[in-house]
Structure formats: structure tokens, C-alpha cells
Amino acid sequence: MLRPKTPEEVQEAVLAHPRLRVRGGGSKPALSGPEEGEALLDLSELKGVVEYDPEELVLVARAGTRVAEVEALLKAHGQHLPFHPPLSAPGATLGGTVAAGLSGPLAQRFGGVRDFLLGVRFVDGQGRLLKGGGKVVKNAAGFPFHRLMVGALGAFGVLVELAFKVFPAPPATRTLRVAFPSLEEALSALERLLLAPLDLMALDLLPPNALEVRIGGFPEALGPRLEKLKRLLGRDGEVLEEDEAHWEGVRNLAFLEGPLLLKVPSRLDLIPLLEGLPLGRRRYLLGGNVLYAEGDGEALKALRARGLAHLVLKGAEDPLFPRPQNPFFQKVKAALDPLGRFPLR
Ligand SMILES: Cc1cc2nc3c(=O)[nH]c(=O)nc-3n(C[C@H](O)[C@H](O)[C@H](O)COP(=O)(O)OP(=O)(O)OC[C@H]3O[C@@H](n4cnc5c(N)ncnc54)[C@H](O)[C@@H]3O)c2cc1C
């Protein structure tokens, strides 16, 4: 196993091996386990915060830095990563989060990992240390090249350093959980909430028929906002006053035990179809747009038979469906990794 401590050591490792598999914290093993003939490049020692100036709302860190460590540092300054990276507690790193393109429940209000990544440094398949984007929030120069790395699963290079925009965390939050008589009614309420100017921090659907709505802001404003929500929904529901631990469990996907852990892009009109599939425990985040579910071989077969795109984070050997065929991906791959050192799973 290769365990580089510096970007230069990553360059040496890349040039010395024809096939590599990068691992950050190993919290998504379907994506980071090496196959036959692949050298494992473990980035857990390429870690540490390089720059953090709370007044500038920018944080720069090495790719192997654990999300949990960064969040503890930000919390001490009343700030957070608003894209709410999943699997923080099981050891997700910044690099793995960006490469897998994963965001958590708060992305409903603030935007996903793509929106908060300001710049990257990475080693491409020819061993070059390259950079994209920058370290400032207002940066209009050049293409937002760094965003290609979001969700690329490491196919274009090894991320070594990342710059993020960070935000002040809301001073208080509340969650309203409401059950409806049917999935149909829950979906219709979800649609009403999406169309209303309510500034919701998180909006999740819990099958078969419940919604969880999280709001945040000054504590004195939250009571009236909850009342407005209840009026709009025509239901009282249950209010969680202390909701932090609950949402930590959600973003860490602690409610999913396997054997497979799946991420499925969803849409309101797709949900009835997805609900007919043999999936296990599950939750639709971001107003119904992302499904995280547990499943087994049957679930995988059912998704593939219907041509439904998905990513397996744990438990399968072929985690990406469908495979990227588009010419744009192939052109970028040919420019950055012509020898195919970073095979896609
Ligand atoms: C050299 C240079 C570098 C720059 N770099 C960046 C950069 O890196 N990033 C970036 O984001 N921006 C950049 N800008 C853009 C700059 O930030 C904008 O010029 C500025 O935001 C315009 O704001 P303003 O209030 O002066 O608007 P104005 O220039 O006064 O107006 C802008 C437009 O809005 C219209 N408008 C103005 N007021 C109203 C109104 N009340 N109702 C309806 N329409 C209205 C105007 O008719 C005009 O079309 C750059 C500009 C320059 C010249």
C-alpha cells in the first residue's frame, strides 16, 4: 500500500504504477477497494488544514483530511460546510466526498458540494501537479475546471488539496415531522413546500408517507415559521426542538445497514416507480431529488432492468450505472489520464 504524505510523493507514486486506486477514509468501500493489478494509494496521511481564515469564509485543506476534523474546526468559529457531507462520522475525507460528489440534507437550502468547491490541486495520470479554480469566493477568471472533479470518482486524477467556501451556521434549528394518509398526499405536500418561499434547510421524504422539514435562523423567528408551515400543510405533526443529533444520523446514513448502500438520483415523478422496487430502508433527500437506500442483489437488478442511474457506495463490485459514454468525458480522460492509470469502477 502507498501512503504519500505530500503532493510530491503522490506524483512519484502515480509515475511508478500503471494502475492505481485512491482511498481516502474508506467510508465508501465499493468505490475505493483496489482490484487485481491496482496499487492502493491511501491518502489518509496527506492531511491537514492548510489555510482557514474565518473572516474570509474560505478553508483550504489536504484531500485526506477527515470531514469530521474540518467540521470541528469550523464549529469552533460558528461556521459549517453547508453541503453537509455524508458519512462524516464513519471517516469520510474531503477528497473522497468531492470525488464521489456527495452532499447531505442541508444541500436543499444551500447547494451541493459542487457549489462550495472553489478550487483543487490534483496529480493527473501523467504525474503533473495541476490546479483548477482558486482560493477566493469571487473568481471569474477561466473555466470552473475544478468542478469536473466533483463526482468524477478519481478518473481524472488524484485530488491533493481542496479549497471550499464555508458559511456561518444558523444559530438555531427546528424540525417538523408530518405523516400523511398516503404517499400521494405526502408527494403533493412536498410539491407545495417546494413551490412556497419558505427557505427550508432540509426537506426529506420518509417512505411510505412522511415528510421531515428543517428550518434554521434566529430562535425567536422559528416558532412563527413553524406555525406557517403547519398551516400550509394543514397538519400539526411533531416538532423536534433539539434536532442536531437526528440530522447527524441522517447525513451519516446511520439508518442504512446494507448489504448494499445506494445513491439514486430521483425526481418527484419517479418516486412512485422507485417505491415499487424491492429496496430496503430509504430516505429521499433534497425535496425528493436524491434517494439513499439500502438494498441487495435484487434491488440492483430491478434498478438496472429499468435503466435507473445509481451509484453503489458499499457492497457491489460494479458500483457505477450507467457507465459514462459521452464524448466529453472521454476527451477529458484522454487529456488528463491517457494511459488509464485511474480506471473507473
Ligand atoms: C474590470 C472588471 C472586473 C470585474 N470582475 C468581476 C468578477 O470577478 N466577478 C464578478 O462577479 N463581477 C465582476 N465584474 C462585474 C462587476 O461586479 C459589475 O460591474 C457590478 O456588479 C455591476 O454593479 P453596478 O451596481 O455598478 O451595476 P450597473 O453597472 O449600474 O448596472 C448593471 C446592469 O444592471 C442594470 N440595472 C442597474 N440597476 C438596476 C435597477 N435598479 N433595476 C433594473 N436594472 C438595473 C443596468 O442597466 C445594467 O444593465 C467586473 C467588472 C469589471 C469592469
The ligand as an SDF file (V2000), in Angstrom:
LIG
                    3D

 53 58  0  0  0  0  0  0  0  0999 V2000
  -12.6440   45.0220  -14.6780 C   0  0  0  0  0  0  0  0  0  0  0  0
  -13.8740   44.3610  -14.1230 C   0  0  0  0  0  0  0  0  0  0  0  0
  -13.7370   43.1480  -13.4420 C   0  0  0  0  0  0  0  0  0  0  0  0
  -14.8600   42.5080  -12.9100 C   0  0  0  0  0  0  0  0  0  0  0  0
  -14.6920   41.3220  -12.2550 N   0  0  0  0  0  0  0  0  0  0  0  0
  -15.7620   40.6980  -11.7720 C   0  0  0  0  0  0  0  0  0  0  0  0
  -15.6250   39.4470  -11.1100 C   0  0  0  0  0  0  0  0  0  0  0  0
  -14.5450   38.9160  -10.9640 O   0  0  0  0  0  0  0  0  0  0  0  0
  -16.7330   38.8220  -10.6530 N   0  0  0  0  0  0  0  0  0  0  0  0
  -17.9740   39.3780  -10.7980 C   0  0  0  0  0  0  0  0  0  0  0  0
  -18.9340   38.8040  -10.3400 O   0  0  0  0  0  0  0  0  0  0  0  0
  -18.1220   40.5670  -11.4110 N   0  0  0  0  0  0  0  0  0  0  0  0
  -17.0730   41.2330  -11.8980 C   0  0  0  0  0  0  0  0  0  0  0  0
  -17.2330   42.4270  -12.5410 N   0  0  0  0  0  0  0  0  0  0  0  0
  -18.6000   42.9200  -12.7090 C   0  0  0  0  0  0  0  0  0  0  0  0
  -18.9210   43.9670  -11.6660 C   0  0  0  0  0  0  0  0  0  0  0  0
  -19.0020   43.3620  -10.4100 O   0  0  0  0  0  0  0  0  0  0  0  0
  -20.2730   44.5450  -12.0830 C   0  0  0  0  0  0  0  0  0  0  0  0
  -19.9390   45.5740  -12.9620 O   0  0  0  0  0  0  0  0  0  0  0  0
  -21.0830   45.1060  -10.9630 C   0  0  0  0  0  0  0  0  0  0  0  0
  -21.5850   44.0080  -10.2290 O   0  0  0  0  0  0  0  0  0  0  0  0
  -22.1960   45.9220  -11.5110 C   0  0  0  0  0  0  0  0  0  0  0  0
  -22.8880   46.5510  -10.4300 O   0  0  0  0  0  0  0  0  0  0  0  0
  -23.4710   48.0280  -10.5170 P   0  0  0  0  0  0  0  0  0  0  0  0
  -24.2680   48.2450   -9.2670 O   0  0  0  0  0  0  0  0  0  0  0  0
  -22.3840   49.0030  -10.8200 O   0  0  0  0  0  0  0  0  0  0  0  0
  -24.4870   47.9200  -11.7320 O   0  0  0  0  0  0  0  0  0  0  0  0
  -24.5520   48.7610  -13.0440 P   0  0  0  0  0  0  0  0  0  0  0  0
  -23.2980   48.6380  -13.8380 O   0  0  0  0  0  0  0  0  0  0  0  0
  -25.0170   50.1330  -12.6850 O   0  0  0  0  0  0  0  0  0  0  0  0
  -25.7240   48.0120  -13.7910 O   0  0  0  0  0  0  0  0  0  0  0  0
  -25.5990   46.6700  -14.2300 C   0  0  0  0  0  0  0  0  0  0  0  0
  -26.8210   46.3090  -15.0590 C   0  0  0  0  0  0  0  0  0  0  0  0
  -27.9920   46.2770  -14.2450 O   0  0  0  0  0  0  0  0  0  0  0  0
  -28.9640   47.2010  -14.7150 C   0  0  0  0  0  0  0  0  0  0  0  0
  -29.5390   47.8240  -13.5170 N   0  0  0  0  0  0  0  0  0  0  0  0
  -28.9010   48.5630  -12.5950 C   0  0  0  0  0  0  0  0  0  0  0  0
  -29.7170   48.9390  -11.6180 N   0  0  0  0  0  0  0  0  0  0  0  0
  -30.9290   48.4360  -11.9350 C   0  0  0  0  0  0  0  0  0  0  0  0
  -32.1910   48.5030  -11.3450 C   0  0  0  0  0  0  0  0  0  0  0  0
  -32.4110   49.1500  -10.2090 N   0  0  0  0  0  0  0  0  0  0  0  0
  -33.2220   47.8810  -11.9550 N   0  0  0  0  0  0  0  0  0  0  0  0
  -33.0420   47.2060  -13.1020 C   0  0  0  0  0  0  0  0  0  0  0  0
  -31.8650   47.1100  -13.7240 N   0  0  0  0  0  0  0  0  0  0  0  0
  -30.8180   47.7170  -13.1500 C   0  0  0  0  0  0  0  0  0  0  0  0
  -28.1900   48.1690  -15.5850 C   0  0  0  0  0  0  0  0  0  0  0  0
  -28.9870   48.7600  -16.5830 O   0  0  0  0  0  0  0  0  0  0  0  0
  -27.1290   47.2710  -16.1830 C   0  0  0  0  0  0  0  0  0  0  0  0
  -27.6370   46.5080  -17.2470 O   0  0  0  0  0  0  0  0  0  0  0  0
  -16.1400   43.0980  -13.0720 C   0  0  0  0  0  0  0  0  0  0  0  0
  -16.2780   44.3110  -13.7560 C   0  0  0  0  0  0  0  0  0  0  0  0
  -15.1650   44.9350  -14.2820 C   0  0  0  0  0  0  0  0  0  0  0  0
  -15.3340   46.2520  -15.0200 C   0  0  0  0  0  0  0  0  0  0  0  0
  1  2  1  0
  2  3  1  0
  2 52  2  0
  3  4  2  0
  4  5  1  0
  4 50  1  0
  5  6  2  0
  6  7  1  0
  6 13  1  0
  7  8  2  0
  7  9  1  0
  9 10  1  0
 10 11  2  0
 10 12  1  0
 12 13  2  0
 13 14  1  0
 14 15  1  0
 14 50  1  0
 15 16  1  0
 16 17  1  0
 16 18  1  0
 18 19  1  0
 18 20  1  0
 20 21  1  0
 20 22  1  0
 22 23  1  0
 23 24  1  0
 24 25  2  0
 24 26  1  0
 24 27  1  0
 27 28  1  0
 28 29  2  0
 28 30  1  0
 28 31  1  0
 31 32  1  0
 32 33  1  0
 33 34  1  0
 33 48  1  0
 34 35  1  0
 35 36  1  0
 35 46  1  0
 36 37  1  0
 36 45  1  0
 37 38  2  0
 38 39  1  0
 39 40  1  0
 39 45  2  0
 40 41  1  0
 40 42  2  0
 42 43  1  0
 43 44  2  0
 44 45  1  0
 46 47  1  0
 46 48  1  0
 48 49  1  0
 50 51  2  0
 51 52  1  0
 52 53  1  0
M  END
$$$$
